[in-house]
Amino acid sequence: MRTIEVKQLKYDLTPVAGLALVGHHLKTLAPALAKLDAALPVRNGVSHADIVRSYVGLLVQGKSDFDAIENHRLDKFYKQALGITLLPSSPTLRQRMDAQAGALSQHVLPMIETLLTRRAPDYGLLPCGWLAVDIDTFAMDNGGTAKEGVGRTYAGVDGYCPLASYIGSHGFCLELSLRPGTQHSAKNTEDNLKRVIPLAQRLSAAGPKAPLLARLDSGFDSAALMGCLESMNGRADQPGLPQVDWVIKWNPRSTDRAEMAAQIDVASRAPGAVRWARPRAGKRVALWEQAVTVAGVARPVRRVLRLVERTISAGGQHLIVPEYELDGWTTTLPSSMGPEQIIALYADHGTHEQFHAEFKTDLDLTRLPSGKFDTNALVCELAALAMNILRLMGQSGLLGADAPVRHPAKRRRIKTVMQELIYRAGRLIEHGRRLVLGLGANDRAAAVFQRMHVQLAAAP
């Protein structure tokens, strides 16, 4: 076996050639970035648009630390690929985001809307024809730090509890709103709904033209939130937008399960009453629905209920006292959808837990980089933008016949997109007043990379 020599070459190489594709997506944000610079002008130095471009370039590599920008200070390709005029240093990046976090945050949601409207991705409709909007909180462990807003979360760790909103079943993120760790799920959620739901309606109107189905867990079981969702329908200021329905997990609170089971036993003798099903020995299941009244909601609302009684455990152990499990789901979906279909639609809501994991692991956002809450909130919002860019790349580049060999899938994990499209070795060649990004002869992703580059360059 021949010995391998290591030496530094004279020409420019990059380990992240996929940033050239990210740059095309950032070009679609030119109008939104121009508005940002007009709203926050800088006399000299790094513009705020370049701050956004520079940090998004780090996030799509799975890096959230401000110091990571120093690795690109002498990298011509990084600036050219992302359209950066002046690359900030690590202190400049940190200080600018600290100083302008609140003002910058106001411009991120329009950037996400511009990106998704212009690219018109396949969001992934539900089998019933609705477009899901999944909203939920999750815990970010930032224990052992003195960061602003860190508190004891519902998961039993010290950190934050951001509220994430996703559209469709393919994981496109509308908003990642940072919250203190001690904040309850339902607190101030109306403000988020008033931003996210109209945005989802506009995206659906521009794309699949499907009604929306908001899915939330029992932490959001609130008449006020249901009324807020209903207020998004038939708005005079935005006519013609898709209807919003919802499925919200019911919180039974102090409901007596044993008493409810006894009532079913008595009532089951009457014609048309709720009946017990017996899927196995020692287990009974009752499934029914009832009409409910919600303040501020004029149309019919129903609640699907399921009560499970176990006298024998799944392992065969006889129980001295029966165990009861009560679940409920409040919904505005039409009565043509039976209780089983409503339960299945809510069960599919659990897919969004995978998207939470991608934020925390693939984008390296478990522990946020700043000690200031507003700066970390801006990081989370830019992470939502970065996730959507990677989702678009995965959908257009890793699901076709020319994609690198992977198992069949309806969508690709963010980490897979980074591995197959972002982390590509390339040589930057400057010749005849042209810049050429050369890929290796043995690069299995070269064909799809070239195809995406041509398509994105030709797109408006």
DOVO-594866 format. One line per field, with one value per residue (C-alpha): residue number from 1; residue in one letter; x, y, z. Coordinates in steps of 0.02 Angstrom, whole numbers, plus 50000, padded with zeros to 5 digits. Layout:
BEGIN
num = [NUM ...]
residu = [A ...]
east = [X ...]
north = [Y ...]
up = [Z ...]
//
This chain:
BEGIN
num = [1 2 3 4 5 6 7 8 9 10 11 12 13 14 15 16 17 18 19 20 21 22 23 24 25 26 27 28 29 30 31 32 33 34 35 36 37 38 39 40 41 42 43 44 45 46 47 48 49 50 51 52 53 54 55 56 57 58 59 60 61 62 63 64 65 66 67 68 69 70 71 72 73 74 75 76 77 78 79 80 81 82 83 84 85 86 87 88 89 90 91 92 93 94 95 96 97 98 99 100 101 102 103 104 105 106 107 108 109 110 111 112 113 114 115 116 117 118 119 120 121 122 123 124 125 126 127 128 129 130 131 132 133 134 135 136 137 138 139 140 141 142 143 144 145 146 147 148 149 150 151 152 153 154 155 156 157 158 159 160 161 162 163 164 165 166 167 168 169 170 171 172 173 174 175 176 177 178 179 180 181 182 183 184 185 186 187 188 189 190 191 192 193 194 195 196 197 198 199 200 201 202 203 204 205 206 207 208 209 210 211 212 213 214 215 216 217 218 219 220 221 222 223 224 225 226 227 228 229 230 231 232 233 234 235 236 237 238 239 240 241 242 243 244 245 246 247 248 249 250 251 252 253 254 255 256 257 258 259 260 261 262 263 264 265 266 267 268 269 270 271 272 273 274 275 276 277 278 279 280 281 282 283 284 285 286 287 288 289 290 291 292 293 294 295 296 297 298 299 300 301 302 303 304 305 306 307 308 309 310 311 312 313 314 315 316 317 318 319 320 321 322 323 324 325 326 327 328 329 330 331 332 333 334 335 336 337 338 339 340 341 342 343 344 345 346 347 348 349 350 351 352 353 354 355 356 357 358 359 360 361 362 363 364 365 366 367 368 369 370 371 372 373 374 375 376 377 378 379 380 381 382 383 384 385 386 387 388 389 390 391 392 393 394 395 396 397 398 399 400 401 402 403 404 405 406 407 408 409 410 411 412 413 414 415 416 417 418 419 420 421 422 423 424 425 426 427 428 429 430 431 432 433 434 435 436 437 438 439 440 441 442 443 444 445 446 447 448 449 450 451 452 453 454 455 456 457 458 459 460]
residu = [M R T I E V K Q L K Y D L T P V A G L A L V G H H L K T L A P A L A K L D A A L P V R N G V S H A D I V R S Y V G L L V Q G K S D F D A I E N H R L D K F Y K Q A L G I T L L P S S P T L R Q R M D A Q A G A L S Q H V L P M I E T L L T R R A P D Y G L L P C G W L A V D I D T F A M D N G G T A K E G V G R T Y A G V D G Y C P L A S Y I G S H G F C L E L S L R P G T Q H S A K N T E D N L K R V I P L A Q R L S A A G P K A P L L A R L D S G F D S A A L M G C L E S M N G R A D Q P G L P Q V D W V I K W N P R S T D R A E M A A Q I D V A S R A P G A V R W A R P R A G K R V A L W E Q A V T V A G V A R P V R R V L R L V E R T I S A G G Q H L I V P E Y E L D G W T T T L P S S M G P E Q I I A L Y A D H G T H E Q F H A E F K T D L D L T R L P S G K F D T N A L V C E L A A L A M N I L R L M G Q S G L L G A D A P V R H P A K R R R I K T V M Q E L I Y R A G R L I E H G R R L V L G L G A N D R A A A V F Q R M H V Q L A A A P]
east = [50000 50067 50094 49976 50057 49966 50001 49908 49864 49873 49693 49531 49434 49271 49196 49021 48987 48801 48800 48791 48615 48572 48626 48495 48359 48426 48414 48226 48225 48301 48141 48123 48308 48299 48155 48262 48406 48287 48209 48377 48503 48688 48803 48955 49006 48907 48726 48588 48549 48728 48706 48556 48643 48799 48707 48589 48746 48805 48635 48619 48784 48714 48814 48736 48892 48938 49123 49097 49092 49280 49314 49245 49332 49456 49336 49293 49168 49064 49036 49006 48887 48777 48784 48873 48950 49044 49066 49051 49176 49117 49105 49013 48889 48855 48844 48731 48611 48610 48577 48445 48365 48190 48192 48269 48141 47998 48070 48096 47913 47897 48056 47980 47821 47919 48024 47878 47766 47896 47958 47782 47838 47735 47679 47600 47410 47321 47226 47063 47115 47153 47321 47385 47452 47535 47571 47661 47796 47952 48092 48269 48390 48501 48536 48690 48683 48627 48545 48399 48232 48298 48178 48111 48018 47877 48008 48098 48251 48307 48293 48169 48000 47985 47820 47842 47716 47728 47627 47592 47659 47832 47895 47898 47910 47809 47877 47990 47943 48058 47976 48041 48052 47917 47785 47627 47585 47424 47492 47505 47470 47333 47468 47557 47395 47357 47524 47538 47361 47338 47511 47460 47298 47392 47515 47374 47281 47437 47473 47363 47205 47155 47065 47176 47170 47254 47307 47354 47375 47282 47392 47296 47122 47051 46888 46986 47106 46962 46876 47038 47052 46870 46899 47017 46869 46773 46884 46827 47005 47065 46919 46933 47058 47039 46933 47017 46960 47042 47068 47120 47154 47030 47095 46980 47050 46953 46825 46779 46820 46744 46579 46577 46603 46458 46346 46390 46347 46175 46139 46202 46039 45942 45927 46060 46162 46352 46413 46571 46689 46798 46960 47029 46990 46996 46986 46833 46831 46687 46693 46564 46543 46441 46400 46485 46461 46613 46599 46634 46607 46439 46457 46437 46577 46586 46695 46750 46774 46859 46854 46962 46934 47064 47036 47178 47342 47421 47541 47398 47401 47227 47199 47116 47047 47004 47113 47030 47099 46994 47038 46942 46964 46867 46844 46750 46776 46615 46511 46545 46714 46685 46767 46900 46952 46963 47074 47185 47204 47260 47377 47465 47499 47637 47746 47794 47900 48026 48035 48070 48214 48287 48293 48381 48505 48527 48528 48621 48493 48477 48587 48563 48717 48677 48645 48512 48334 48295 48451 48409 48232 48305 48416 48262 48169 48317 48329 48150 48205 48359 48254 48137 48284 48351 48177 48163 48333 48289 48122 48193 48359 48347 48185 48216 48298 48463 48478 48618 48571 48456 48307 48139 48053 47921 48039 48220 48283 48378 48537 48524 48510 48667 48763 48712 48700 48782 48941 49008 49190 49219 49355 49324 49398 49410 49436 49391 49298 49192 49180 49165 49125 49210 49144 49244 49241 49186 49049 48887 48784 48859 48717 48578 48684 48704 48519 48465 48589 48521 48339 48365 48468 48329 48189 48122]
north = [50000 50170 50304 50454 50624 50776 50951 51114 51155 51327 51333 51360 51208 51203 51062 51140 51158 51143 51323 51368 51294 51383 51546 51523 51511 51666 51759 51732 51830 51983 52090 52045 52074 52242 52293 52240 52352 52496 52478 52458 52558 52550 52695 52587 52410 52250 52267 52177 52075 52010 51969 51860 51779 51742 51663 51560 51495 51428 51355 51252 51171 51127 51262 51391 51457 51634 51592 51469 51616 51640 51483 51574 51743 51703 51592 51675 51537 51568 51750 51716 51571 51663 51834 51916 52086 52102 51952 51995 51941 51838 51990 52091 51949 51928 52114 52155 52013 52065 52248 52222 52056 52125 52226 52085 51960 52058 52025 51836 51784 51882 51796 51625 51675 51740 51582 51460 51561 51573 51394 51319 51153 50996 51023 50851 50845 50729 50581 50671 50820 50944 51030 51003 51143 51060 51171 51114 51155 51055 51068 51131 51079 51227 51171 51231 51403 51575 51619 51738 51647 51476 51389 51220 51145 51016 50887 50905 50996 51177 51265 51339 51283 51354 51344 51267 51278 51165 51160 50997 50824 50856 50967 51145 51264 51424 51486 51432 51552 51545 51545 51540 51366 51398 51467 51363 51300 51401 51565 51700 51568 51677 51797 51653 51591 51764 51761 51579 51534 51679 51639 51456 51513 51622 51483 51359 51484 51507 51320 51169 51272 51152 51186 51190 51070 51139 51000 51039 50935 50948 51090 51201 51140 51314 51395 51556 51469 51383 51551 51625 51487 51513 51700 51661 51604 51728 51877 52031 52097 51936 51859 51694 51613 51426 51373 51326 51171 51096 50940 50979 50846 50862 50880 50775 50858 50790 50686 50528 50384 50247 50340 50367 50180 50142 50262 50175 50006 50070 50162 50024 49929 50063 50056 50158 50188 50178 49999 49919 49831 49690 49677 49549 49468 49594 49748 49849 50002 50125 50250 50386 50570 50714 50892 51030 51218 51331 51518 51614 51464 51466 51310 51132 51069 50890 50791 50613 50514 50349 50258 50104 49989 49856 49719 49613 49694 49666 49545 49439 49505 49516 49686 49707 49877 49913 50038 50173 50278 50422 50520 50650 50756 50916 50953 51053 50923 50868 50726 50622 50584 50452 50441 50319 50439 50586 50484 50429 50609 50663 50514 50572 50735 50640 50648 50826 50758 50708 50889 50947 50823 50891 51066 51006 50885 50916 51106 51098 51203 51104 51231 51405 51513 51675 51726 51850 51791 51904 51849 51667 51702 51774 51620 51508 51610 51604 51417 51398 51487 51375 51218 51268 51296 51123 51047 51124 51056 50883 50881 50935 50843 50685 50604 50584 50449 50544 50563 50478 50302 50305 50203 50260 50397 50534 50663 50670 50710 50875 50781 50680 50841 50908 50747 50726 50906 51030 50935 50914 50942 51069 51174 51357 51400 51580 51586 51710 51822 51673 51574 51386 51265 51101 50939 50779 50646 50519 50629 50528 50686 50784 50749 50802 50949 51015 50989 51085 51225 51249 51243 51365 51485 51489 51513 51690]
up = [50000 49950 50081 50076 50076 50145 50080 50057 49878 49796 49734 49829 49889 49986 50089 50077 49891 49928 49987 49802 49802 49965 49883 49746 49877 49964 49799 49802 49965 49882 49900 50085 50118 50028 50143 50291 50237 50203 50375 50464 50363 50403 50359 50339 50377 50365 50309 50403 50247 50251 50436 50390 50242 50343 50489 50380 50293 50461 50509 50350 50398 50569 50658 50775 50863 50811 50814 50671 50550 50577 50475 50322 50340 50200 50103 49937 49895 50052 50005 49821 49850 49975 49892 50039 50005 50169 50285 50471 50601 50749 50867 50734 50703 50888 50928 50782 50822 51005 50964 50828 50877 50898 50737 50635 50700 50621 50448 50461 50440 50276 50216 50252 50161 50011 50002 50011 49896 49759 49772 49792 49870 49895 50074 50087 50100 50221 50145 50185 50076 50216 50239 50415 50526 50675 50824 50981 51108 51147 51273 51239 51375 51423 51600 51692 51611 51666 51500 51506 51506 51558 51678 51730 51582 51578 51525 51692 51624 51635 51469 51346 51276 51099 51005 50833 50690 50537 50377 50287 50322 50245 50386 50320 50468 50478 50643 50787 50926 51077 51250 51429 51500 51631 51510 51492 51317 51300 51367 51230 51097 51023 50962 50874 50795 50728 50636 50585 50530 50407 50336 50313 50231 50107 50067 50040 49930 49824 49815 49850 49884 50022 50187 50340 50487 50644 50762 50943 51100 51266 51327 51205 51257 51278 51219 51189 51068 50979 50959 50893 50762 50712 50692 50546 50441 50333 50370 50276 50257 50172 50075 49984 50101 50141 50288 50452 50547 50699 50803 50982 51111 51254 51432 51543 51699 51850 51754 51851 51731 51839 51853 51664 51637 51755 51659 51496 51576 51626 51464 51350 51372 51279 51088 50997 51155 51171 51167 51235 51115 51183 51082 51206 51372 51513 51402 51352 51238 51216 51073 51047 51007 51076 51025 51123 51131 51118 51148 50988 50873 50784 50678 50747 50859 50919 51036 51001 51162 51196 51363 51392 51542 51586 51713 51644 51593 51422 51506 51577 51756 51835 51915 52084 52033 51850 51759 51654 51512 51444 51287 51189 51034 50998 50813 50683 50547 50461 50535 50380 50461 50593 50764 50703 50564 50686 50803 50658 50599 50772 50790 50631 50724 50816 50659 50705 50849 50715 50656 50835 50842 50680 50754 50910 50832 50645 50662 50829 50923 51084 51172 51103 51072 51164 51342 51286 51260 51111 51018 51045 50985 50824 50806 50817 50686 50566 50600 50535 50376 50361 50388 50246 50128 50169 50150 49976 49929 49992 49902 49734 49742 49846 49790 49603 49498 49490 49679 49776 49828 49979 50036 49963 50063 50048 50124 50178 50350 50366 50413 50252 50149 50234 50203 50022 49959 50078 50122 49945 49904 49767 49687 49650 49480 49419 49231 49096 49218 49266 49427 49407 49548 49505 49579 49592 49455 49586 49661 49657 49687 49542 49420 49537 49597 49419 49382 49536 49500 49323 49382 49525 49419 49288 49416 49441]
//
